[in-house]
Each structure stands twice: as structure tokens, then as C-alpha cells.
């Protein structure tokens, strides 16, 4: 029986239409993601994580039974205002498909604050 060959790793740039923004320095790109869990009694929890893509530092984690688009914007605005004095004003956000459901609400907020959302 012939041995199976390993698939050759591709070199070069991605052909994916949604190019990822590479973080060049801290506070350049922040990732927004949701996680789901449940308590011992079966009730659902939703976690909203904001992570610096360069340092991989968890900037904030919001936990609630329900986090909708409006709550996402509130968490984002509250967190960014608290750290505005030490963070650079030029930044970008990166969102997973689950988080992109909140993208329209975040788009209005990011336009107001001059932040690029991807």
C-alpha cells in the first residue's frame, strides 16, 4: 500500500477576499469576539472579549446573560473612554463573524470616534 503524501504548505499571500489586518504595534488592532458558556443550572452566559492583537492582552471581558449590539457598543465605548488617556487614537478593530452582527451599531460609533473597523 503506498504511503500518503503530506499536503504541501502554500507560500505567499492569502487569496481570501477578507484580508486580515496585521497588528504592527500595541493598540493598532483590537479583536472583538463572543464566547458562550452555561452555569451549572443550565442557564446561558455570553462573554464579550476585546483583545489587543499585537500583545494578546485581554483588554476587557464583559459577562452577561444577554449581550446585544447596543450593549456591545456600550461596553466598547465605556472601555475606550476609560483608557483614552493612555491609548493611541489611531486604531482598528477586527471582528469574528459572530461579532460582526453588532457591526452596524459599532460602525456608527467608530465613525464618530474616527476608528477604522474591519
C-alpha positions as CSV (number, residue, x, y, z in Angstrom):
1,X,0.0,0.0,0.0
2,X,1.5,3.4,-1.0
3,X,2.2,5.9,1.7
4,X,0.1,9.1,1.8
5,X,1.9,12.3,0.9
6,X,1.5,15.3,3.1
7,X,-0.1,18.3,1.6
8,X,2.4,21.0,0.6
9,X,2.2,24.2,2.5
10,X,1.4,27.2,0.4
11,X,3.7,30.1,0.3
12,X,2.8,33.7,-0.5
13,X,-0.1,35.9,0.3
14,X,-3.7,34.8,1.1
15,X,-6.3,34.6,-1.7
16,X,-9.0,35.1,0.9
17,X,-11.1,38.1,0.0
18,X,-11.3,39.3,3.6
19,X,-7.7,40.2,4.2
20,X,-6.7,40.2,7.9
21,X,-5.1,43.4,9.3
22,X,-1.8,42.5,10.8
23,X,-1.0,44.3,14.1
24,X,2.2,46.3,13.7
25,X,2.4,47.6,17.3
26,X,0.3,47.6,20.5
27,X,-3.1,49.3,20.2
28,X,-3.1,49.0,16.4
29,X,-5.7,46.2,16.1
30,X,-8.2,45.1,18.6
31,X,-10.2,41.9,18.2
32,X,-13.8,41.6,19.3
33,X,-15.2,38.1,19.9
34,X,-18.0,36.4,21.8
35,X,-17.8,33.2,23.8
36,X,-20.7,31.2,25.2
37,X,-20.9,29.1,28.3
38,X,-23.5,27.9,30.8
39,X,-23.8,27.8,34.5
40,X,-24.3,24.5,36.5
41,X,-28.0,25.0,36.5
42,X,-28.1,25.2,32.7
43,X,-28.5,29.0,32.3
44,X,-26.6,30.5,29.4
45,X,-23.7,33.1,29.7
46,X,-22.4,35.3,27.0
47,X,-18.8,36.7,27.2
48,X,-17.6,39.7,25.1
49,X,-13.8,39.7,24.8
50,X,-11.8,42.6,23.5
51,X,-8.2,41.6,22.8
52,X,-5.1,43.6,21.6
53,X,-3.9,41.5,18.6
54,X,-0.3,42.5,19.0
55,X,0.2,41.9,22.7
56,X,-2.7,39.3,23.0
57,X,-3.7,41.2,26.1
58,X,-7.3,40.8,27.2
59,X,-8.4,44.5,27.3
60,X,-11.9,43.8,28.7
61,X,-14.2,40.9,29.2
62,X,-17.9,41.6,29.7
63,X,-20.1,38.8,31.0
64,X,-23.9,38.8,31.0
65,X,-26.9,36.5,30.2
66,X,-27.5,38.6,27.1
67,X,-25.2,40.9,25.2
68,X,-26.8,42.5,22.1
69,X,-25.5,45.1,19.7
70,X,-26.4,48.0,21.8
71,X,-24.7,46.5,24.9
72,X,-21.6,45.8,22.8
73,X,-21.4,49.4,21.8
74,X,-21.8,50.5,25.5
75,X,-19.1,48.1,26.6
76,X,-16.8,49.3,23.8
77,X,-17.4,53.0,24.5
78,X,-17.1,52.6,28.2
79,X,-13.8,50.7,27.9
80,X,-12.3,53.0,25.3
81,X,-13.1,56.2,27.3
82,X,-11.5,54.7,30.4
83,X,-8.3,54.0,28.5
84,X,-8.3,57.1,26.2
85,X,-5.6,58.9,28.2
86,X,-3.1,56.1,27.7
87,X,-4.1,54.6,24.3
88,X,-3.3,55.8,20.8
89,X,-6.3,57.4,19.0
90,X,-5.4,55.6,15.7
91,X,-6.6,52.0,15.9
92,X,-8.5,49.3,14.1
93,X,-10.9,46.6,15.2
94,X,-11.2,43.1,13.9
95,X,-14.4,41.1,14.4
96,X,-15.3,37.4,14.1
97,X,-18.5,36.6,12.1
98,X,-20.4,36.2,15.4
99,X,-19.3,39.7,16.5
100,X,-20.0,41.2,13.1
101,X,-23.7,41.1,13.8
102,X,-23.0,44.1,16.0
103,X,-21.0,45.7,13.2
104,X,-23.7,48.2,12.1
105,X,-24.0,49.6,15.6
106,X,-20.3,49.8,16.0
107,X,-19.9,51.4,12.6
108,X,-21.8,54.5,13.8
109,X,-19.7,54.7,17.0
110,X,-16.4,54.1,15.2
111,X,-17.2,56.8,12.6
112,X,-17.9,59.3,15.4
113,X,-14.6,58.4,17.2
114,X,-12.5,58.1,13.9
115,X,-11.7,54.4,14.4
116,X,-11.4,52.0,11.5
117,X,-13.5,48.8,11.8
118,X,-12.7,45.8,9.7
